[in-house]
Amino acid sequence: MNEARLVRIAEREAAKQAREAELAEQAARAAERAAQAQREAEEAEALLAAQSAERAILLEAEQKAARDARYAARKAAKKERRRGY
């Protein structure tokens, strides 16, 4: 009877260790998924920042072109007025 009790204790201990190993494995997988999600979020954030910077550069170039066009139009109008007088 004592031997059967020791066998049951050993079986319970083995099952407990197996559960702990499974939980550790699950925790490792969860940590890897979290790390992957973090990497993907950082990549998405970097892409968004790059797109935003590109839009800002394009907008700045567009505004500069419009400003240059207005300046050229004013200069041409001034030159035309001088000729007309």
C-alpha positions in Angstrom: 0.0 0.0 0.0 2.9 2.4 0.8 4.4 1.6 -2.6 1.1 2.4 -4.4 0.9 5.7 -2.6 4.5 6.6 -3.7 3.5 5.7 -7.3 0.5 8.0 -7.1 2.6 10.8 -5.6 5.2 10.3 -8.4 2.5 10.4 -11.0 1.0 13.6 -9.6 4.4 15.2 -9.5 5.1 14.1 -13.1 1.7 15.5 -14.2 2.5 18.7 -12.3 5.9 19.1 -14.0 4.2 18.4 -17.4 1.6 21.1 -16.8 4.4 23.5 -15.7 6.4 22.7 -18.8 3.3 23.2 -21.0 2.6 26.6 -19.3 6.2 27.6 -19.8 6.0 26.7 -23.4 2.7 28.6 -23.8 4.2 31.6 -22.1 7.2 31.5 -24.4 4.9 31.3 -27.4 2.9 34.2 -26.1 6.0 36.3 -25.5 7.2 35.6 -29.1 3.7 36.6 -30.4 3.9 39.8 -28.4 7.4 40.5 -29.6 6.3 39.9 -33.2 3.3 42.2 -32.7 5.6 44.9 -31.3 7.9 44.6 -34.3 5.0 44.9 -36.7 3.6 47.9 -34.8 7.0 49.6 -35.0 7.3 48.8 -38.7 3.8 50.2 -39.3 4.7 53.3 -37.3 7.9 53.8 -39.2 6.1 53.4 -42.5 3.4 55.9 -41.4 6.1 58.4 -40.3 7.9 58.0 -43.7 4.6 58.5 -45.6 3.8 61.5 -43.5 7.3 63.0 -44.1 6.9 62.3 -47.8 3.5 64.0 -47.9 5.0 67.0 -46.0 7.8 67.3 -48.5 5.5 67.1 -51.5 3.2 69.7 -49.9 6.1 72.0 -49.3 7.3 71.6 -52.9 3.8 72.3 -54.1 3.5 75.4 -52.0 6.9 76.6 -53.1 6.0 76.1 -56.8 2.7 78.0 -56.2 4.7 80.8 -54.4 7.2 80.9 -57.3 4.4 81.1 -59.8 2.7 84.0 -58.0 6.1 85.8 -57.8 6.7 85.2 -61.5 3.2 86.5 -62.3 3.6 89.6 -60.2 7.0 90.2 -61.8 5.6 89.7 -65.3 2.6 92.0 -64.5 5.0 94.7 -63.2 7.1 94.4 -66.4 4.0 94.6 -68.5 2.9 97.7 -66.7 6.3 99.3 -67.2 6.1 98.6 -70.9 2.5 100.0 -71.2 3.3 103.3 -69.8 
